[in-house]
Amino acid sequence: MKAKENYGNILTEKRIGLGLTIKKISQITGIPERKILKIELEKAAEFSLHDLTKYAEGLNIPLSEILQGDGVIFECKNIGGNL
């Protein structure tokens, strides 16, 4: 599973625009600071869609606002075998 680009930048810009530190958004969302960093750095293998949704809610924006184009965040590949 590979994450599409740019959602981390969008969230980071929104957070900074609201004057929130990583520590403060962590307190608001209940997401650990290290996971906030993983989200902002787009290390999708290290957080869940639930975390991403909570982050967007903590910024008071709909998840759809950070979805790009077709709304796909993750692309999955079938590596051998059938799904």
N, CA, C and O atoms as a GROMACS GRO file, in nm:
protein
  332
    1MET      N    1   0.086  -0.117   0.000
    1MET     CA    2   0.000   0.000   0.000
    1MET      C    3   0.090   0.123   0.000
    1MET      O    4   0.180   0.136   0.083
    2LYS      N    5   0.064   0.211  -0.093
    2LYS     CA    6   0.146   0.332  -0.105
    2LYS      C    7   0.056   0.454  -0.088
    2LYS      O    8  -0.051   0.462  -0.149
    3ALA      N    9   0.098   0.548  -0.006
    3ALA     CA   10   0.019   0.670   0.016
    3ALA      C   11   0.042   0.768  -0.098
    3ALA      O   12   0.154   0.783  -0.147
    4LYS      N   13  -0.065   0.834  -0.139
    4LYS     CA   14  -0.052   0.941  -0.237
    4LYS      C   15   0.011   1.062  -0.168
    4LYS      O   16   0.005   1.075  -0.045
    5GLU      N   17   0.071   1.149  -0.246
    5GLU     CA   18   0.144   1.263  -0.193
    5GLU      C   19   0.053   1.380  -0.154
    5GLU      O   20  -0.062   1.387  -0.199
    6ASN      N   21   0.104   1.469  -0.074
    6ASN     CA   22   0.050   1.602  -0.048
    6ASN      C   23  -0.043   1.617   0.071
    6ASN      O   24  -0.058   1.729   0.120
    7TYR      N   25  -0.108   1.512   0.121
    7TYR     CA   26  -0.199   1.532   0.234
    7TYR      C   27  -0.123   1.581   0.356
    7TYR      O   28  -0.176   1.659   0.434
    8GLY      N   29   0.000   1.536   0.375
    8GLY     CA   30   0.080   1.580   0.489
    8GLY      C   31   0.109   1.729   0.484
    8GLY      O   32   0.102   1.798   0.586
    9ASN      N   33   0.142   1.777   0.365
    9ASN     CA   34   0.167   1.921   0.348
    9ASN      C   35   0.042   2.002   0.377
    9ASN      O   36   0.049   2.107   0.441
   10ILE      N   37  -0.072   1.955   0.330
   10ILE     CA   38  -0.198   2.026   0.352
   10ILE      C   39  -0.226   2.035   0.502
   10ILE      O   40  -0.259   2.142   0.553
   11LEU      N   41  -0.212   1.923   0.573
   11LEU     CA   42  -0.237   1.922   0.717
   11LEU      C   43  -0.138   2.011   0.792
   11LEU      O   44  -0.177   2.085   0.882
   12THR      N   45  -0.012   2.004   0.755
   12THR     CA   46   0.090   2.086   0.820
   12THR      C   47   0.059   2.234   0.802
   12THR      O   48   0.065   2.312   0.897
   13GLU      N   49   0.027   2.273   0.679
   13GLU     CA   50  -0.004   2.413   0.651
   13GLU      C   51  -0.126   2.460   0.729
   13GLU      O   52  -0.128   2.571   0.782
   14LYS      N   53  -0.230   2.375   0.736
   14LYS     CA   54  -0.351   2.410   0.812
   14LYS      C   55  -0.318   2.426   0.960
   14LYS      O   56  -0.362   2.522   1.025
   15ARG      N   57  -0.239   2.331   1.015
   15ARG     CA   58  -0.202   2.336   1.156
   15ARG      C   59  -0.126   2.464   1.188
   15ARG      O   60  -0.158   2.534   1.284
   16ILE      N   61  -0.026   2.492   1.108
   16ILE     CA   62   0.056   2.612   1.129
   16ILE      C   63  -0.028   2.738   1.112
   16ILE      O   64  -0.014   2.834   1.187
   17GLY      N   65  -0.116   2.737   1.011
   17GLY     CA   66  -0.204   2.851   0.987
   17GLY      C   67  -0.296   2.881   1.105
   17GLY      O   68  -0.334   2.996   1.128
   18LEU      N   69  -0.330   2.777   1.180
   18LEU     CA   70  -0.413   2.794   1.299
   18LEU      C   71  -0.329   2.826   1.423
   18LEU      O   72  -0.383   2.844   1.533
   19GLY      N   73  -0.198   2.832   1.405
   19GLY     CA   74  -0.109   2.864   1.517
   19GLY      C   75  -0.092   2.748   1.614
   19GLY      O   76  -0.061   2.770   1.732
   20LEU      N   77  -0.111   2.625   1.566
   20LEU     CA   78  -0.101   2.507   1.654
   20LEU      C   79   0.034   2.439   1.639
   20LEU      O   80   0.085   2.422   1.528
   21THR      N   81   0.091   2.401   1.750
   21THR     CA   82   0.214   2.322   1.750
   21THR      C   83   0.176   2.175   1.737
   21THR      O   84   0.059   2.138   1.751
   22ILE      N   85   0.274   2.092   1.711
   22ILE     CA   86   0.250   1.947   1.707
   22ILE      C   87   0.201   1.901   1.844
   22ILE      O   88   0.112   1.816   1.853
   23LYS      N   89   0.259   1.956   1.948
   23LYS     CA   90   0.218   1.918   2.084
   23LYS      C   91   0.071   1.953   2.107
   23LYS      O   92  -0.003   1.873   2.164
   24LYS      N   93   0.028   2.071   2.064
   24LYS     CA   94  -0.110   2.114   2.086
   24LYS      C   95  -0.208   2.030   2.006
   24LYS      O   96  -0.312   1.990   2.059
   25ILE      N   97  -0.180   2.001   1.878
   25ILE     CA   98  -0.272   1.920   1.799
   25ILE      C   99  -0.276   1.777   1.854
   25ILE      O  100  -0.379   1.710   1.845
   26SER      N  101  -0.166   1.732   1.911
   26SER     CA  102  -0.164   1.602   1.978
   26SER      C  103  -0.260   1.602   2.097
   26SER      O  104  -0.334   1.506   2.117
   27GLN      N  105  -0.257   1.708   2.175
   27GLN     CA  106  -0.348   1.719   2.290
   27GLN      C  107  -0.494   1.726   2.245
   27GLN      O  108  -0.581   1.666   2.308
   28ILE      N  109  -0.521   1.799   2.138
   28ILE     CA  110  -0.657   1.814   2.087
   28ILE      C  111  -0.712   1.681   2.035
   28ILE      O  112  -0.827   1.646   2.063
   29THR      N  113  -0.629   1.607   1.961
   29THR     CA  114  -0.676   1.486   1.894
   29THR      C  115  -0.657   1.358   1.974
   29THR      O  116  -0.725   1.259   1.951
   30GLY      N  117  -0.563   1.362   2.070
   30GLY     CA  118  -0.530   1.240   2.142
   30GLY      C  119  -0.433   1.150   2.064
   30GLY      O  120  -0.404   1.038   2.106
   31ILE      N  121  -0.385   1.199   1.951
   31ILE     CA  122  -0.288   1.124   1.871
   31ILE      C  123  -0.149   1.158   1.923
   31ILE      O  124  -0.116   1.276   1.936
   32PRO      N  125  -0.066   1.058   1.952
   32PRO     CA  126   0.069   1.086   2.001
   32PRO      C  127   0.148   1.175   1.904
   32PRO      O  128   0.130   1.167   1.782
   33GLU      N  129   0.234   1.258   1.958
   33GLU     CA  130   0.314   1.351   1.877
   33GLU      C  131   0.391   1.279   1.768
   33GLU      O  132   0.399   1.328   1.655
   34ARG      N  133   0.447   1.164   1.799
   34ARG     CA  134   0.525   1.092   1.698
   34ARG      C  135   0.440   1.048   1.581
   34ARG      O  136   0.487   1.044   1.468
   35LYS      N  137   0.311   1.016   1.608
   35LYS     CA  138   0.220   0.980   1.499
   35LYS      C  139   0.181   1.103   1.418
   35LYS      O  140   0.164   1.094   1.296
   36ILE      N  141   0.166   1.217   1.484
   36ILE     CA  142   0.139   1.341   1.413
   36ILE      C  143   0.251   1.366   1.312
   36ILE      O  144   0.225   1.401   1.197
   37LEU      N  145   0.375   1.349   1.356
   37LEU     CA  146   0.489   1.366   1.266
   37LEU      C  147   0.484   1.268   1.150
   37LEU      O  148   0.512   1.306   1.036
   38LYS      N  149   0.447   1.143   1.176
   38LYS     CA  150   0.438   1.041   1.071
   38LYS      C  151   0.331   1.082   0.969
   38LYS      O  152   0.351   1.066   0.848
   39ILE      N  153   0.219   1.134   1.017
   39ILE     CA  154   0.113   1.179   0.927
   39ILE      C  155   0.163   1.294   0.840
   39ILE      O  156   0.147   1.292   0.718
   40GLU      N  157   0.225   1.392   0.904
   40GLU     CA  158   0.272   1.509   0.829
   40GLU      C  159   0.384   1.473   0.732
   40GLU      O  160   0.398   1.536   0.628
   41LEU      N  161   0.463   1.372   0.766
   41LEU     CA  162   0.571   1.327   0.678
   41LEU      C  163   0.523   1.222   0.578
   41LEU      O  164   0.602   1.172   0.497
   42GLU      N  165   0.393   1.189   0.584
   42GLU     CA  166   0.329   1.096   0.492
   42GLU      C  167   0.388   0.955   0.499
   42GLU      O  168   0.405   0.889   0.396
   43LYS      N  169   0.418   0.911   0.619
   43LYS     CA  170   0.467   0.774   0.638
   43LYS      C  171   0.347   0.686   0.670
   43LYS      O  172   0.326   0.644   0.784
   44ALA      N  173   0.269   0.659   0.567
   44ALA     CA  174   0.138   0.595   0.581
   44ALA      C  175   0.142   0.457   0.644
   44ALA      O  176   0.042   0.415   0.702
   45ALA      N  177   0.251   0.388   0.635
   45ALA     CA  178   0.257   0.255   0.694
   45ALA      C  179   0.258   0.261   0.847
   45ALA      O  180   0.244   0.158   0.913
   46GLU      N  181   0.273   0.381   0.903
   46GLU     CA  182   0.289   0.394   1.047
   46GLU      C  183   0.173   0.464   1.118
   46GLU      O  184   0.185   0.501   1.235
   47PHE      N  185   0.061   0.483   1.047
   47PHE     CA  186  -0.060   0.536   1.110
   47PHE      C  187  -0.180   0.484   1.033
   47PHE      O  188  -0.166   0.427   0.925
   48SER      N  189  -0.298   0.504   1.090
   48SER     CA  190  -0.420   0.450   1.028
   48SER      C  191  -0.504   0.562   0.966
   48SER      O  192  -0.483   0.680   0.992
   49LEU      N  193  -0.600   0.522   0.885
   49LEU     CA  194  -0.695   0.617   0.829
   49LEU      C  195  -0.774   0.683   0.940
   49LEU      O  196  -0.813   0.799   0.930
   50HIS      N  197  -0.799   0.609   1.047
   50HIS     CA  198  -0.867   0.664   1.165
   50HIS      C  199  -0.786   0.780   1.223
   50HIS      O  200  -0.842   0.884   1.258
   51ASP      N  201  -0.654   0.763   1.234
   51ASP     CA  202  -0.567   0.871   1.283
   51ASP      C  203  -0.575   0.993   1.192
   51ASP      O  204  -0.585   1.106   1.239
   52LEU      N  205  -0.572   0.969   1.062
   52LEU     CA  206  -0.579   1.079   0.966
   52LEU      C  207  -0.711   1.153   0.979
   52LEU      O  208  -0.715   1.276   0.973
   53THR      N  209  -0.820   1.080   0.998
   53THR     CA  210  -0.952   1.140   1.015
   53THR      C  211  -0.957   1.222   1.144
   53THR      O  212  -1.009   1.334   1.144
   54LYS      N  213  -0.902   1.167   1.255
   54LYS     CA  214  -0.899   1.240   1.382
   54LYS      C  215  -0.817   1.369   1.369
   54LYS      O  216  -0.853   1.472   1.426
   55TYR      N  217  -0.708   1.362   1.295
   55TYR     CA  218  -0.624   1.480   1.275
   55TYR      C  219  -0.706   1.588   1.203
   55TYR      O  220  -0.708   1.703   1.247
   56ALA      N  221  -0.771   1.552   1.093
   56ALA     CA  222  -0.852   1.648   1.019
   56ALA      C  223  -0.961   1.708   1.108
   56ALA      O  224  -0.985   1.828   1.105
   57GLU      N  225  -1.027   1.624   1.186
   57GLU     CA  226  -1.130   1.672   1.279
   57GLU      C  227  -1.071   1.768   1.382
   57GLU      O  228  -1.135   1.867   1.418
   58GLY      N  229  -0.949   1.740   1.429
   58GLY     CA  230  -0.882   1.828   1.525
   58GLY      C  231  -0.855   1.966   1.468
   58GLY      O  232  -0.849   2.064   1.542
   59LEU      N  233  -0.838   1.972   1.336
   59LEU     CA  234  -0.818   2.101   1.269
   59LEU      C  235  -0.951   2.162   1.227
   59LEU      O  236  -0.955   2.271   1.170
   60ASN      N  237  -1.059   2.090   1.256
   60ASN     CA  238  -1.194   2.134   1.221
   60ASN      C  239  -1.213   2.149   1.070
   60ASN      O  240  -1.275   2.244   1.023
   61ILE      N  241  -1.158   2.053   0.996
   61ILE     CA  242  -1.176   2.050   0.851
   61ILE      C  243  -1.226   1.911   0.812
   61ILE      O  244  -1.192   1.813   0.878
   62PRO      N  245  -1.306   1.901   0.707
   62PRO     CA  246  -1.351   1.769   0.663
   62PRO      C  247  -1.236   1.693   0.598
   62PRO      O  248  -1.149   1.753   0.535
   63LEU      N  249  -1.237   1.563   0.613
   63LEU     CA  250  -1.133   1.480   0.552
   63LEU      C  251  -1.130   1.504   0.401
   63LEU      O  252  -1.023   1.499   0.340
   64SER      N  253  -1.244   1.529   0.342
   64SER     CA  254  -1.249   1.552   0.197
   64SER      C  255  -1.165   1.671   0.154
   64SER      O  256  -1.123   1.678   0.038
   65GLU      N  257  -1.141   1.764   0.244
   65GLU     CA  258  -1.061   1.882   0.210
   65GLU      C  259  -0.915   1.846   0.184
   65GLU      O  260  -0.845   1.917   0.111
   66ILE      N  261  -0.868   1.737   0.243
   66ILE     CA  262  -0.728   1.700   0.221
   66ILE      C  263  -0.713   1.591   0.116
   66ILE      O  264  -0.601   1.558   0.077
   67LEU      N  265  -0.825   1.536   0.071
   67LEU     CA  266  -0.817   1.435  -0.033
   67LEU      C  267  -0.793   1.502  -0.167
   67LEU      O  268  -0.853   1.605  -0.197
   68GLN      N  269  -0.707   1.445  -0.244
   68GLN     CA  270  -0.671   1.504  -0.372
   68GLN      C  271  -0.746   1.438  -0.487
   68GLN      O  272  -0.756   1.316  -0.494
   69GLY      N  273  -0.798   1.518  -0.576
   69GLY     CA  274  -0.857   1.470  -0.701
   69GLY      C  275  -0.963   1.364  -0.684
   69GLY      O  276  -1.078   1.394  -0.653
   70ASP      N  277  -0.924   1.239  -0.704
   70ASP     CA  278  -1.019   1.128  -0.701
   70ASP      C  279  -1.053   1.083  -0.560
   70ASP      O  280  -1.131   0.989  -0.542
   71GLY      N  281  -0.996   1.148  -0.459
   71GLY     CA  282  -1.027   1.113  -0.321
   71GLY      C  283  -0.952   0.992  -0.270
   71GLY      O  284  -0.981   0.943  -0.161
   72VAL      N  285  -0.857   0.942  -0.348
   72VAL     CA  286  -0.781   0.824  -0.308
   72VAL      C  287  -0.657   0.867  -0.231
   72VAL      O  288  -0.577   0.946  -0.281
   73ILE      N  289  -0.642   0.814  -0.111
   73ILE     CA  290  -0.522   0.842  -0.032
   73ILE      C  291  -0.422   0.730  -0.051
   73ILE      O  292  -0.302   0.754  -0.064
   74PHE      N  293  -0.471   0.607  -0.052
   74PHE     CA  294  -0.384   0.492  -0.060
   74PHE      C  295  -0.409   0.414  -0.189
   74PHE      O  296  -0.524   0.394  -0.229
   75GLU      N  297  -0.302   0.372  -0.252
   75GLU     CA  298  -0.311   0.285  -0.369
   75GLU      C  299  -0.260   0.149  -0.328
   75GLU      O  300  -0.153   0.137  -0.268
   76CYS      N  301  -0.335   0.046  -0.359
   76CYS     CA  302  -0.295  -0.091  -0.323
   76CYS      C  303  -0.252  -0.166  -0.447
   76CYS      O  304  -0.311  -0.151  -0.554
   77LYS      N  305  -0.151  -0.248  -0.431
   77LYS     CA  306  -0.105  -0.334  -0.540
   77LYS      C  307  -0.123  -0.477  -0.497
   77LYS      O  308  -0.100  -0.513  -0.382
   78ASN      N  309  -0.165  -0.558  -0.590
   78ASN     CA  310  -0.173  -0.702  -0.566
   78ASN      C  311  -0.039  -0.760  -0.606
   78ASN      O  312  -0.005  -0.762  -0.724
   79ILE      N  313   0.036  -0.807  -0.510
   79ILE     CA  314   0.167  -0.863  -0.537
   79ILE      C  315   0.156  -1.014  -0.529
   79ILE      O  316   0.172  -1.074  -0.423
   80GLY      N  317   0.130  -1.073  -0.642
   80GLY     CA  318   0.115  -1.217  -0.649
   80GLY      C  319  -0.012  -1.264  -0.580
   80GLY      O  320  -0.052  -1.207  -0.478
   81GLY      N  321  -0.074  -1.364  -0.634
   81GLY     CA  322  -0.195  -1.418  -0.572
   81GLY      C  323  -0.316  -1.336  -0.606
   81GLY      O  324  -0.307  -1.231  -0.669
   82ASN      N  325  -0.428  -1.384  -0.564
   82ASN     CA  326  -0.556  -1.318  -0.588
   82ASN      C  327  -0.609  -1.256  -0.461
   82ASN      O  328  -0.587  -1.307  -0.352
   83LEU      N  329  -0.677  -1.146  -0.477
   83LEU     CA  330  -0.740  -1.082  -0.362
   83LEU      C  331  -0.878  -1.134  -0.342
   83LEU      O  332  -0.948  -1.092  -0.250
   0.00000   0.00000   0.00000
